[in-house]
């Protein structure tokens, strides 16, 4: 599987809300630098897996709509919209946020991420 396919499969799976599935996609030494509308975060593997568990608890379901997916060898850029359904209102889907991420892959795993997001 090439780098572009790895990233596409990651976002099209439920890995953002499933830490066990996420763990199959991420490198043991992963870091994610995240600039959001609320500030800057630097997340390691343990923190990303914890975030996945928190998203699963907070939302009934989620779906990623990929708008752009560009690759140059082991560097992949993805622009996407994250849609969610809350536990309180599982019948209505809403946009959580818009994201753009540049991923560097190592050993066919997500290794270094540089992400920007804006709440909807």
C-alpha positions as CSV (number, residue, x, y, z in Angstrom):
1,X,0.0,0.0,0.0
2,X,1.4,3.4,-0.9
3,X,1.4,6.4,1.4
4,X,-1.6,8.0,-0.2
5,X,-3.7,4.9,0.3
6,X,-2.6,4.6,4.0
7,X,-3.8,8.1,4.7
8,X,-7.0,7.6,2.7
9,X,-7.8,4.3,4.5
10,X,-7.1,5.9,7.9
11,X,-9.6,8.7,7.4
12,X,-12.2,6.5,5.7
13,X,-12.1,4.0,8.6
14,X,-13.4,4.8,12.1
15,X,-9.9,5.2,13.4
16,X,-10.4,8.7,14.7
17,X,-12.9,7.3,17.2
18,X,-11.5,3.8,17.7
19,X,-8.1,3.8,19.5
20,X,-7.5,0.1,18.7
21,X,-8.0,0.7,15.0
22,X,-6.0,4.0,15.2
23,X,-3.1,2.1,16.7
24,X,-2.8,0.0,13.6
25,X,-2.2,3.1,11.5
26,X,0.2,5.1,13.7
27,X,3.9,4.8,14.2
28,X,5.1,4.1,17.8
29,X,7.0,7.4,17.7
30,X,4.2,9.5,16.1
31,X,3.9,13.2,16.9
32,X,1.1,15.6,15.7
33,X,1.6,19.3,15.8
34,X,-1.9,20.8,15.8
35,X,-2.8,24.4,15.4
36,X,-6.5,24.9,16.1
37,X,-8.8,27.8,16.5
38,X,-8.3,27.2,20.3
39,X,-4.5,27.1,20.3
40,X,-1.5,24.8,19.8
41,X,-1.2,21.1,20.8
42,X,1.7,18.7,20.5
43,X,0.4,15.2,20.7
44,X,2.3,11.9,21.1
45,X,1.0,8.4,20.5
46,X,-0.5,7.9,23.9
47,X,-2.3,11.3,23.7
48,X,-3.7,10.5,20.2
49,X,-5.0,7.2,21.4
50,X,-6.6,8.9,24.4
51,X,-8.2,11.5,22.1
52,X,-9.7,8.7,20.0
53,X,-11.3,7.2,23.1
54,X,-12.7,10.6,24.1
55,X,-14.2,11.1,20.6
56,X,-15.9,7.7,20.9
57,X,-17.4,8.7,24.2
58,X,-18.5,12.2,23.0
59,X,-20.1,11.3,19.7
60,X,-22.6,8.7,18.5
61,X,-20.8,8.5,15.1
62,X,-18.5,10.5,12.9
63,X,-17.6,10.7,9.2
64,X,-14.8,12.3,7.3
65,X,-15.4,13.9,3.9
66,X,-12.0,14.1,2.1
67,X,-11.9,17.2,-0.2
68,X,-8.2,17.0,-1.3
69,X,-5.7,14.2,-1.0
70,X,-2.2,14.9,-2.5
71,X,0.9,12.8,-2.2
72,X,4.6,13.1,-2.9
73,X,6.4,9.9,-2.0
74,X,6.0,9.5,1.8
75,X,4.4,12.9,2.3
76,X,0.6,13.2,2.1
77,X,-1.6,16.2,2.5
78,X,-5.2,15.8,3.2
79,X,-8.0,18.4,3.5
80,X,-11.2,17.2,5.1
81,X,-14.4,18.0,6.9
82,X,-15.2,16.1,10.0
83,X,-19.0,15.4,10.4
84,X,-20.4,14.1,13.7
85,X,-23.6,12.9,15.3
86,X,-24.0,13.6,18.9
87,X,-25.2,11.1,21.5
88,X,-28.0,13.5,22.4
89,X,-29.1,13.9,18.8
90,X,-28.0,10.9,16.8
91,X,-30.5,11.6,14.0
92,X,-28.8,14.8,12.9
93,X,-25.3,15.1,11.4
94,X,-23.4,18.3,11.8
95,X,-20.0,19.6,10.8
96,X,-17.5,19.5,13.7
97,X,-14.6,21.2,12.0
98,X,-12.5,21.6,8.9
99,X,-8.9,20.2,8.8
100,X,-5.8,20.2,6.7
101,X,-3.0,17.8,7.6
102,X,0.4,17.1,6.2
103,X,1.5,13.6,7.1
104,X,5.0,12.1,6.9
105,X,4.9,8.3,6.8
106,X,7.5,6.0,8.1
107,X,7.4,2.2,7.9
108,X,3.9,2.6,6.2
109,X,2.6,4.3,9.3
110,X,1.6,7.9,10.2
111,X,4.8,9.3,11.7
112,X,4.8,13.2,11.7
113,X,1.7,15.2,11.4
114,X,1.2,19.0,10.9
115,X,-2.5,19.9,11.3
116,X,-4.6,23.0,11.2
117,X,-8.3,23.1,12.1
118,X,-11.1,25.5,12.3
119,X,-14.4,24.8,14.1
120,X,-17.4,25.0,12.0
